[in-house]
Amino acid sequence: MEITVLTRHMDIPEGLRESAIEKAQHLERFLEGTQRADIVFSRDHAARDDAYVICEISVLARRRVIRVRASSHLASTALEVAISKSVQRLTRMQDRLVQRSRPRHGTAVQRPVELAD
């Protein structure tokens, strides 16, 4: 899986960048066919104080894009929240794809007919 970490209008420590890459690699196990993950850290200029950091994660999997956005005072906290949201959405997508491949409606289970002696 290809992972990129970008920043806009701010700098993040190298440890946080490595942590983001490590956590994004775990997203691959929640949905097969995950191809790419982009993680973008930026300042929230719309907030009243400039201490808010936004973490956006875009995951490309099976020709679909899952986007998640989280904000917090700390970049590490914003990353944790965004990763947990991504896990939920990827799991939900995997469940939908499995349900689509095995539909429940229209398949009646037939029981064997017992013959009377």
N, C-alpha and C positions, 0 to 999 in steps of 0.2 A: 504494500500500500504506500502510495506517495503522500507525504505529509509536509506541508509548508506552514511556517509560523511567521506572520507579518505583524508589524506595529505601525500605527499611525499617530503622529503627534505625541509620541512618548517613547521612552526606552524601558526595556525590561531586563532584569538580570539574566545571565546565561543559565543559571540554575533553573529558573522558571521556564525558559525556552526548552531545556532538556526534559523537564518534567511534563510539559505540554506534549512533546513528541512521544514520550513514553506512555502517557495516558491515552493519547489518540491511537496508538498501536493496538490497544485493547479493544477498541471499537470494532475491529475487524471480526471478532469472534461472535458478535451479536447479530451480524447479517452477512451471509456469504456473498461474495462478489463485490465487496467494498473496494473501490479503486483509488479514491483520493480523499484527503481531508485537508481543509484549509482552516487555520486558526488565526484570527485577527484580533489584536488587542488595540484599543483606541480610547481616547478620553471622551467622556460624555460632556459635550459643550452645552447641552440643553439643561443640564442640572444646575441647581442654584450654586453649588460649590463645585469646583473643578476636581474634587477628590475622587469622583466616580470613574471607574474603569469599566469599559464594555469589552466583553469577550464574545466574539461571534465564531461559531464553528459551522462550516459547510461540508457536508459529507456527500460524495457522489458514489452511489451504489445502485447497480442494476438499472442504469439509465434514469435514475431518480435522484433528486437533490433534496437533502434534509438540512434545513438551516435552523440554528438555535442561537439565541442571544440572551446573555445574562450580564447583569451589572452589579458592581459592589465597590466598596471603598478600597479593597485590596484586589490586585490582579489574580492572586492565587485563589482567592475565594470565588471570584467570577469564573475562573477556569473550572473549579470543582462543580459549580452549579451548572455550567454549560455542558460539561461532560455527563453529568447525571441526567440532564434533559435529553442529550443525544442518545444515551443508553435506552431511555424509555421509548423514544421515537423509533429507534432502530429495532427494538424488540417488538413494538407494535406493528411495524412494517413486515417483519419476518412472520409474525402470526397471521397477518392478512394474506401474505403470499402462500403460506401453508394451507390456510383455509380455502383459498381459491383453487389450489391444485387438488384438494380433496373435498369437494362439496358434500354437504350432509343432506340437502334436500333432494328428493326424487329417488333416493336409493333406499328402498324398503328391504328390510331383512326378512327373508323368507325362512320360515321354520319347516323342518321336515314333517311331512304328514305321517302320523302314526296309523298304521293299518290295524283295524279291529279284527280279532280272530273270531 
